[in-house]
């Protein structure tokens, strides 16, 4: 199997994106990373996990064309725009977007109509932008504030301080992040049914198919379900 570094599967992920991509004591882990570690083992490769440092998530795909990595895996939603510049795996998980609010400052929020007058915080290049723009167009929110991808912590700080009124993010991620802050809670899901995939350079059908086959084997063996339970909870999603 031809890879960027011989004998090694190099993957690029954007941090922090728990529970998919987690940096713990300087070591990369999380559902995505451990899934690819298991895949690499089945392909007789070592895993090399690199961090993406760009401010706009959509910039991550340039690393496939320039040979920085073999694959991008980062809780990545498959969209037509992304599929036009990268080859995607079969979907391996599916989730909705979640909306977190400050339950102390806005305890009344239970539906989109309750968000009126509030500013939404989202990360640049994230598919939460689609949800935010739709809410803005319908008059359900007052404005959108954009943060660099690695600035999700700042967005949550602003939500705690009342400088913004909500943060939108893929449901398992915002649930994980809000769960670490007493005043924040995920109060609703937006049914986007986003399919997550692993991205490759367009010409790498061979690598894409090999990884898909390895993931199928992990599903059949029960190893995928074990990883799902460990990082995302039992059943659902995948």
Steps between C-alpha positions, in 0.01 A plus 500: 500500500657829388486763773657845561747339739586139422347255747295776662143624469509878551169659600420867555242611758382831646520536878322531732206299370407261780403220505629455143841664525656556841852605599571348841837579660640566154374168362232484231196286582121504466256291297639602159862451599444164666290385204785586263752339733300178475473541123875558469563181694286302259693650208837422667573873534593726790273794575637855487249762621563863405315811627342751262571857610301707249222738606247385238420129509445478126869576451586158639439328166793677331730265692374210290606665175840616626593162647508600866277208597334188365159571649294760685285369783350756735131438556471621141159541338481392136368795297476553121756783522752284684433198280590716198861532623553176695405133479290387796466163665171330561329686787604353833276701738197731483401783734296820525614845602449598864427842650645592839386796707574648838221344704552749783465805274242360257307227684197546273668374181349170383425568130647701210245779550640553851838597351373831358723791587798274576836479321627158391867407529644256245840396368623613160445238232279283720172357372331670796518810278226352281272467802589847629433666164165327476403615850612853413300503176188389689549768763557243776838651598628857486855449375790257447845537655780301339794350688815333367461123501734461798310778680206288614613556859470876451149456361399303808664760725292768328186290544571466870560874532186594304686659209321260263178307550566158347763277344421257217715192445463133407289344775752261661769769501293780651355252750851405611619861522189638671511214748825642639335836587232521767299787350483359148259244361408358160129578479412382149618317193454621143422195282776539242579126481864569412697204371862496611774377270875468461649717225778406257663653194269446199737250336535278809214258436735217601561638849136599546380150409760332721399708803129445430563125491694517827216690668252239374718236665506699824121519493470125439737420786322726749804726540321798342212464748749487787663824387157658455399404854827626645492845336142567384284277716327174403312448174361775274697728271680238299 
